[in-house]
Amino acid sequence: MKIVTIAKIKMVTLIMLIIGVTPYSLQSATLLQVTGNIKAGPCRVNFPTSGVEVNLGEGIRQYTLERAGSAAPWVDFSLQLTDCPKTTTNVTLTVNGTPGSAGSDTFINTGSATNVQIQVQNQSDSRILGNGANVTQAVNSANSSAEFSLQARAYSTSGNAKPGTIAGSMQVSFTYQ
């Protein structure tokens, strides 16, 4: 009986080989698709990891911020990025922080001066940068760098500012395109 069974297996295998069917040819094929995405690389951020300090000045007079909507003079500062990869053509800066009492166009003052907020502005288009605002800057292809020219100032939404210190912090993040 074993001989008959082995003979049958041999016969079936022989027939399959003659007609070109193998056990492997009965399996189904699977298509393998490979995809990916090449993203722009980051630039080198040229400021300390501890952050950038912008001093609004020691000589802001109380009467400067007496009226609603009054402000101290702007103080310029810039954020510089260098060594941008050739594939990076634009950098977007996004500003985040706790909004001041005036809403999203100012940031909270955590210092001791009352009725005072902090405003940040993009110098190139004079746009006030509140919480979540962003600015896109083209990368200079000649030197592989980008510079964000900004300014900040003390601002009083309601007026009646009281003397004290001005302090605040914002987080900036960069997105590369």
C-alpha positions in Angstrom: 0.0 0.0 0.0 2.8 2.4 0.7 4.3 1.7 -2.7 1.0 2.6 -4.3 0.8 5.9 -2.4 4.4 6.8 -3.2 3.7 5.8 -6.8 0.7 8.1 -7.0 2.7 11.1 -5.5 5.4 10.5 -8.1 2.9 10.3 -10.9 1.2 13.6 -9.8 4.5 15.3 -9.5 5.6 14.0 -12.9 2.3 15.3 -14.5 2.7 18.7 -12.8 6.3 19.0 -14.1 5.2 18.1 -17.6 2.5 20.8 -17.8 4.8 23.3 -16.0 3.1 23.6 -12.7 5.2 23.6 -9.6 4.1 24.0 -6.0 5.7 27.5 -6.1 3.8 28.6 -9.2 0.5 28.1 -7.4 1.3 30.8 -4.9 -0.1 34.3 -5.5 2.2 37.3 -6.2 2.2 40.4 -4.0 3.1 43.8 -5.2 5.6 45.6 -2.9 5.3 49.4 -3.1 8.1 51.6 -1.6 7.4 55.2 -0.9 9.1 58.0 0.9 9.4 61.7 1.4 12.5 63.8 1.4 12.2 66.8 3.7 14.2 70.0 3.9 17.0 69.8 6.4 17.4 72.2 9.4 19.7 75.2 9.5 22.1 76.0 12.3 20.4 78.3 14.8 22.9 81.1 15.8 21.8 81.9 19.3 22.5 80.4 22.7 20.5 77.4 23.8 19.5 79.4 26.9 17.6 81.8 24.6 17.8 85.3 23.3 17.5 88.2 25.7 15.9 91.4 24.5 16.3 94.3 27.0 13.5 96.8 26.5 15.4 99.4 28.5 15.7 100.7 32.0 14.4 104.2 31.3 10.8 103.6 30.3 8.8 106.4 32.0 5.5 105.6 33.6 3.8 108.5 31.7 4.8 106.8 28.4 2.2 104.1 29.2 -0.5 106.2 30.8 -3.1 106.0 28.0 -4.8 103.0 26.6 -3.0 101.8 23.5 0.3 103.6 24.5 3.7 102.0 23.9 7.4 102.4 24.6 9.8 102.6 21.6 10.6 99.5 19.7 13.8 97.6 20.4 15.3 95.8 17.4 16.6 92.2 17.6 17.2 89.5 15.0 17.2 85.7 14.9 19.8 84.3 12.5 20.0 80.9 10.9 23.1 79.8 9.0 24.4 76.7 7.2 21.0 75.9 5.6 21.1 72.9 3.3 20.8 73.7 -0.4 17.4 72.0 -0.5 16.0 74.3 2.2 14.5 77.4 0.5 12.3 78.9 3.1 12.2 78.9 6.9 9.0 79.6 8.9 9.2 81.0 12.4 6.3 80.5 14.7 5.9 82.4 18.0 4.1 80.9 21.0 3.6 82.3 24.5 0.9 83.3 27.0 -1.2 86.0 25.5 -1.4 89.3 27.4 -4.7 90.7 28.8 -5.1 92.4 25.4 -5.6 89.2 23.6 -3.4 87.3 21.2 -1.5 90.3 19.8 0.5 90.8 23.0 2.3 88.6 25.5 1.8 88.5 29.2 4.2 90.5 31.4 5.3 88.4 34.3 7.3 91.2 35.9 6.0 93.5 38.6 4.8 96.4 36.4 1.0 96.3 36.1 -1.2 97.1 33.1 1.8 96.4 30.8 2.1 93.7 28.1 4.8 92.9 25.5 4.4 93.3 21.8 6.6 91.7 19.1 6.6 92.9 15.5 8.1 91.6 12.3 10.1 94.5 10.9 9.8 93.7 7.2 6.0 94.1 7.1 5.2 95.8 10.5 2.9 92.9 11.4 2.3 92.4 15.1 3.2 88.8 16.1 0.8 87.4 18.7 0.6 83.9 20.0 0.7 81.3 17.2 1.7 83.9 14.5 4.3 82.9 12.0 6.7 84.6 9.5 8.3 82.9 6.5 11.7 84.0 5.4 13.5 82.9 2.2 16.9 81.4 2.6 19.6 83.5 1.0 21.1 81.0 -1.5 24.4 83.0 -1.7 25.3 82.4 1.9 22.8 79.7 2.9 21.3 81.8 5.7 18.0 83.3 6.9 17.5 86.2 9.2 14.3 87.3 11.0 14.4 91.0 11.9 12.0 91.6 14.7 11.4 94.2 17.4 9.7 94.2 20.8 8.3 96.9 23.1 6.3 97.5 26.3 2.7 98.1 25.5 -0.3 99.1 27.6 -3.7 98.0 26.4 -5.7 99.7 29.1 -3.3 102.5 30.1 -2.6 103.5 33.7 0.6 101.4 33.8 2.3 101.1 37.2 6.1 101.1 37.7 7.9 97.8 38.0 9.9 95.3 36.0 8.9 93.9 32.6 9.6 90.2 31.9 8.1 87.7 29.5 9.0 84.7 27.5 8.0 83.3 24.1 9.0 80.2 22.4 10.0 80.3 18.8 10.1 77.2 16.5 11.3 76.9 13.0 9.8 74.8 10.1 12.0 74.2 7.1 10.7 74.0 3.5 
